[in-house]
């Protein structure tokens, strides 16, 4: 309803005393009648003020009164003639001076009739909107039943509502849209989508973001609407509800593929002539705002068969892949210089917390499926499986650095919705002359080292430019045989006596051979460290003062600890 509509209503018989065309197009939110000397408590923005001019005792009162109305955001003034028999010229001059349209109501038209007219018109508008929404719902459902693509529905909605619209995933894939979106625009949209306490929400660029899907915000889609006119406010709930059918249909197909792949595992197929990269993604929980520092006890973490259905000896064949939940808990690693190159994910700050009120992932088991969906969204041609340790393992077409770059940007966007879950991702390029087992082993080592990086999403590339990096290309069976041959007597001694020799060796190597630092790290006396290191040298026949012997022990410890990365 506009001021012009009140003026043009034949049953009200209004007369225009002042008002230019632009002023007459002002929207009217409500009608209020007041003659109080100070009208401000009764006038809200957009109100059409009806007054009998009782407040006017002299001409000077008009400017003061109209000034108060204009300051309160009134849309216009309707002046009655019952008191003075006409509208005084000073009232007209005051409305002209303060830019308020002025209408004159005849004595036979009470203000209550104006209020009733506005209420009737508002009810009529609401009814038309309800009918329009019902018609739109019927058209959308009919289009879905007829097999229309979501791109068609987005285009039709945009044309009907005079808006631009897009459908995005949490990692930034544009499922459908009416125009191109730049990467910075996508970043701004997803920052709002993944951090707003409640949705719908409005971005800094006046785009409305509506969540598609009632689950967590990583697996959800987002309907983004930008009106061509700021006064338009298309909610888009109907389109979002229909888009959920398409999202759920895609998710059902994806989960069926995963279930079949996990239940009937097979080796990852080779793509002849194309560069490939292997990915290992660890999903685990860590206390927000803390950084792991102390090493956990050494453990034999390499499985009998390398993840992804490849025997570490190089024999290809299906193996059992566990579908259990990912391991939880942060196992401390302090990484130093090696053939592992860190790549930080953009956007989120280190140890970023989920904003209050934002629904996040409740646990590691739930996060595993959500992160797997995000990984497939970021790398559409990736083939994934879940290994016996609950890690995501995959192979995708692409170079090592290119794959890591895509993951860094795309997975970095979901960091605000992880809610305490941390991702440690390793990426390794595959070379034609090496078995896939070695490539996955290198990616596994990189993901283990990535646990130490700050922030919820950490990605590392395994570069074979050091002895540590080179060892990752060796099949897992050979790695274990080497480690057990070098440290077998130490393992047996610890098993029989519980002497903690292996843990001491780890701390000593991780402290660059410093007795004092190793002792502080383990909270023991320096003499205890010296005694244990001496016992290790006797048992292994190695001299830790020699570089080659120290390197042998270093690589053996890394293998038994489940990583070929620095302590």
N, C-alpha and C positions, 0 to 999 in steps of 0.2 A: 504494500500500500504506500502510495506517495501523496504528497500534499496536493498534487494536481488531481488525484482521484477524488479527494474530498471536494475540491472546487468544481469538478465536472459532474458530481452526483446530482441529477435533476431533482430528487426528492428533498435535498438539503437547501437548494436555492441560495448557494453562497455567492458573494460578490468579492472580486479581487480588488483590494485597495493598494497593495504594493506586492511586488514579487517579480523577479526576472525569471526566464525559463529554467535556468540552472537551479535556482532556489526552489522552484515548484517541483523539481524532480527529487527532492530530498525524501528519503524513506521515513515513514511514520511508524514508530514502534508501538505507541499507545496514545490514548487521549486522556488528558487530565483536566479537571475544572477546578480553578482556584482563584480567589480574590484576596488572599492573604497579602499583607504589605510586603512580606518577604517570601516569595514563592519557592525559593531554592529547596526546602525540605520536601516539596511535593513534585518537583520536576526532575525527570531523569532524561539522559540523552535520547534524542529521537522522539520526544513527546510533543504532541500537538496540544498547545495550552489554550483552553477555552476560559475566557474571563469576561465578567460583566462590568469591568472597569470601576468597581467599588473602591479600589485602592487609590483612584485618581481624585485628589482633592484640589490640585492646581496643576497647571501645565508642566511645571518642572518635575512632577512625579513621573511623567511618562518616560523620560530618558533613563531615570534611575531604574524603573521597573523593567523596562525592555532590556536594559544592560544586564540585569540579573538573569533574565530568561536566556539571553544569548550565551552568557557565561556558563549556564547549566546544560547547554547543548540542545536546547529546544529546537524542534524542526520548523515550527511556525506558530502563529498566533491567530485565534478566532475570537474576534471582539463582538460582544453583544450590544444591542442598541436600546435595551429596555430602560436603562438608567438615564442616559443623556438624550435619547431619541435619535442619536447618530454617533458615529465614531469621530471624536475630536481630531483636528488636524495635527495636534502635537503628538498624538499616538502614532499617526501615520508617519510623521517625520522621524520619530524615534525608531520605528521598525526599519525605515529606509537607512538611517544612520548605522544601525547595528546589523544590517543584512538579514533581517528576519521577514519572511513572507507574511502578509497580513490579510486575513479574510474577514468579511463582515457577515454575521449571521442575522437573518431577519428576526423580528420579535416573535414571530409565530413558530419558530424552530427552537425548541429547548435544547440545551446542551446534551441532555440524556439521549436525544435522538441521534446526535452525532456519534456518541459512544456506542449505541446499539448498531449503528450502520458499520462502524469499524469492526465490531465483534462479528457481525454477520459476514463481512468480507473476509476476515481472518479465518473464520470457520470454513468458508467456501474454498479458500486457498489451501487449507489443510486437507480438505476432502479431495481436492484435485491432485494434491501431492500423493495422497494414499492411493488414489486410482492410478496415477502415473507409475507409482512404484509397483503396484500389482501388475500393471501391464508390462513393465520392464522385467519383472520376475518371470512372467509367462513367456516373454520373448526369449529371455536367456535360457530358460529350461527347455523350450522348444528347440533352440539352436543347439544345445548340448545333446538333446535326443536325436537331432538330425546329423550329429557327428561333426559339428563345426569345430574348427581349431581355436585354441585360446587366443591366437593372434587376431583372428577375425572378431572375437568378442571384445577384445581390448580396443580394436579400431572402431567398432560400432559404438561402444560406450563413449569413447572420446569424441566422436562426431556428434552424438546426441547431446552430451553434456557440455560441449564446447571446452574441452580440457585436453591436456596432454597426459598420457598415462603409460605406466610401465609395470612390468611384473619382474621382480628381481629375486634371486636367491641370496642367502646370507654371505656367500663368498663373492658376489658381484656378477654372476651370470644373468644376462638380460634374457628372460624367457620370452618376453614379447614386449613391444613398445611402439610408440607412435613417432619417435625420433631418436637420434643417436644421443647417448649420454657419455660425457667425458669421464675419465677415471677419477678426477677430483670430485665431480658431481656424485659418482657412485660412492666414493668414500664418505661424503657428507650424508648421503641418504642412509647408508648402513650404520654410520655412527649414531644417528638418531634411532634407527630401527633396533639396534642392539643395546642401547644404553638408556632409552627413555623408560621411566618407571611404568608408564602406561601407554598403550597404543589404542586408537590412533594418536599420532603426534605430528607436529609440524616442524619441518627442518628450517634452517636459517634461510633457505631460498624459497620459503613459502610453499613448500611441497608437503602435501598430506601423506602420511605413511600409515597404511592399514595392514595389520598382520593377517596372513593367509595360513590357516592351520593353528590348532590350539595347543600344539606341543611346545617343545623348547624352541628358542629363537634361532638355533643353528639349523634345524631341519625345516623351519618355516620358510615360506615365501613372503614377499612384501609387495603389496599393491601401492604404487606411488602415483599421486595425482597432482598435477599443477594446473589450476584454473587459468583460463585466458583473462578472466575478469576477477580482480581480488574480491569483489562482492559475492561471487559465486562460491558455494560451499558444497560441492558434490561429495557425499560421504563415501560412496562406493562399497557399502556393506554387501549389497546384493551381488555385485561383481566379484567381491572377495570370496563370498560363499560359494559361488560357482567355480572360481579358480581353485578352491580347495579340492573340488572333485578331480581336477586335472593333476594337482600336486599329489594327492593321495594315490591316484592311478599310477603315476610315475614311481612313487615310493613303493607301492606294492610290487610292481614289476622288478624293481631293483632288489628288494628284499628276497624275492623268490630266486633271483639269480644268485644272490649271496648264499642262500640256504642250500641250493643245489651244489654250488661250488665248494662250500664247507663240508657238506655231507658226502660228496663224491669228488674228492680232490684229485687234481691232475696237474702235471708240471706246467709251468708257464710256457706258453708257446713262443717260439722264436720268430722274430720279424726279420726275415733275411734282407740285408741291404739297408736297413734303417737303424739309426742310432737308438739305443735303449738306455733307460735308467732304472735302477732298482731303488725302492723306497722302503724304509723300515720306520714305523711310527710307534713310539711308546706313548701310551695314555696312562697317566697316573696322577694321584692326588698329592698335593703338597700344601702345607700351611701357608696361608697368604701372608706375605711380608717377611718370610724367612728364607734363608738361603742355605742349602745343604753344605755342610763343611766336613764332617767326620766320615771317614770311609766305613762302609759296612764290612763284615767279615768276608773274606774271599770265598767265592762259591763257584762251582762249575756250572756256568749258565748256558754253555753251548749245548743245544739238544743233540740227540743222536743223529737226527736228520735236519738239515738246514731248512728253515722256513720256506714255504712256497713249493713243496713237493719235490725238492732236489736233494738226492743223497750227497753228503759232503765228499764222498769218494769220487763223485762224477757220474755215478750210475743214475740214469733218469728213470723215474717211475713214480707212481702216486704214493703218497704217504698220508697218514692220518693227521689232520689239522684240527686242533682243539677249538671248540666254539665257546669255551668258558670265558669268564670275565677277565679283563686285563688286570695285571698285577697292580697293586696300589702301594703307596708309600714311596717316599723319596729316598733313594740310596745315594749317599753323598759321593761326588766325584769332584776332584779339583783338577782341571785340565790345564795343561801347559802347551808349549809349542810342539807340533807334530804335523803329520800329513792330514790334519783335519781342519778344514777352513770353516769358520763360523759365518753364518748369514743371518742377520737379525731381521725379524719380521717387523714391518712398519706399523705405525699407528699406536699400538698399546705401549704404555710405559712399563718398565720392569715391575714385576710383582703387582700388576694392576688389579684392583679389586672390582668386583661387580658392583655397579651403583646400587644404592638401596632401592629395593622394590623391583629390580629387574629379575625376572625368573631365569635361573640358570640351570646347569646340569646338576642333578642331585648326587650322582656318584660316578665312579669310574666305569662301572658296567654299562650304565646308560650312555656315558660319554663315548664309549667305544663305537656304538652304532651311529651316533650323531657325527663323530669325526670321520667315520668311514664314508658317510653320505657327503660330507663337505669335501673329502678328498676326491671322490668321484666327480663332484661338481667342478672342482678346480681343474682336474685332469680327466676329461671325459672318456678317454680311451684306456684308462688304467684298468688293470686286472688285479684284484686284491684277494687276500686270504688272511685268516687269523692263525698264527702259529701256536705251538704248544705253550708258549709263555704269554699268550694273550696280546701279542703285538700285531699291528697291521703290517702286512708285507705285501708289496705290489711291484708290478713292472709296467712301465709305460713307454711309449715311443717318445723320443726326444733326447737332447743332450743332457749331460749332468748339470751344467750350470744353468741351462735354460729351464729345466724342470725345477731346480731349486729356486730360481727367480720367480717363477709362476706361483709356486707354493708359498714363498715368503710373502708375496703381496696378497694372495687370495686367502690363505689360512690366517694371515695376520689380521684380517678383518673380523674374524669370529672371536678374537681374544676376549673382548668385553663380555661375551656370553658364556665363557668357560666356567666361571664361578668357582675358582680354586683348582680346577683341573689344569694340569700342565701337559704340554705336548713336546716331546723330544723326537725330532725327525732327522734321519740320516738319508743322504742321497748319494748314490754311486753310479757312475757311468759304466756301461758294459762294453768290453772290448771283444772283438770276434775270437781272439785267440784264448780267451779265458772262459772257464765254466761259469754258469750263472750262480753257482754256489759261492764262488769267490766274490762276485759282485754284491750279492746279498750280505755276505759276511762283512764286506767293507761298509755297506750302508748300516749294518747293525752296529758296528764299532762307532760310526759317526753319530748314530742316534744315542748311544750310551754316553758319549762325550757331551752331547748337546744337553744332557740333563743339568749340567752345571751352569749353563748360560742363564742370565737373568731374564725374567719375563715369562708369560704363560705359553708362548709359542716360540720354540727354538729349533732352528734348522741348520744342519751342518752338512758340508760336502766332504766326502772322503777323497782326498787327493793322494795318489801314490807317489809322494815325493820325499819319503823318508823310510827308514827301516820299519817303523810301526805301520805306516800305510802300506808298505809292500807285503807285510805279513797278512793283511786282510785279504789279499788275493789268493792266499794258500787255502786249499780245501780244509774244512773244519776238522776232519779226521786227522790230517797231518799236523794241524796246529795242536791238537790235544796230545798226540803222540810225542811231539817235541816238548810240550810243557811237562808231561808226566815223566819223560826221560830225564829232564833237567831237575825237576823238583820232587820226583817220586820219593826219595829218602826223607825229605823234609815233611811231606804229607804223611808218610808213615810214622815218623817221629811224633808229629802233632797228634795223630790218631791215638797213639799209645800213651803219650804223656800229657797231652793237653798243654803243650809248652807255648803255644802262640807264636811259633817261629814264622809262619807264613805272614801273619798280620804284621809282625815286626819288620819283615823284609819289605812289605808294601809301604809301611810308614817310612822306612829308611830311604828307599828309592824315591818316594814322593817328596822327601825333604832334601833332595839333591845330595844325599850322603852325609848330611849333618847329624851328628850324634845328638846334639842339644835339641835341634828342632824335632827330630824323631821322638825323643824322650818327652818333650812337651806335648807333642801330638798324641802320644799314647798315655800320658800322665803316669810315667814311670821314671825311675832314676836312669841317668846316662849309663851307669855301669851295667844295668840290666840290658839295655840295648846292645852294648858292646859284647856282653856275654852271648846273647842270642845270635848276633851276627857272626860271632866266631864259631858257634855251633853249626850255623848254616854253611859256613865255608868248609868246615870239616865234613859235613854230610854230603855236600854236593861236589867237593873237590874243586870249587871255584874260588877265585880271589877277587873280592869286591873292589880291590884297589886297581885291578886291571880293567881297561875299558871294554874289551871283548867279553870278558866273563860277566861284567855288570850288565852289558846289553843282553846277553843270553838270559840271565835271571830276570831282567826287566820284562822281556817279551814273554817269558814263561808265566810270570805273575799276571800279566795283562790277560793272557789267554785263559788262565784258571779263574780270573775275576769276571769273565764274561765280556771283556772289552779288550781291544788292542789299541788303547789310547793311554795317554799319560795318566798318572795317579792324580 
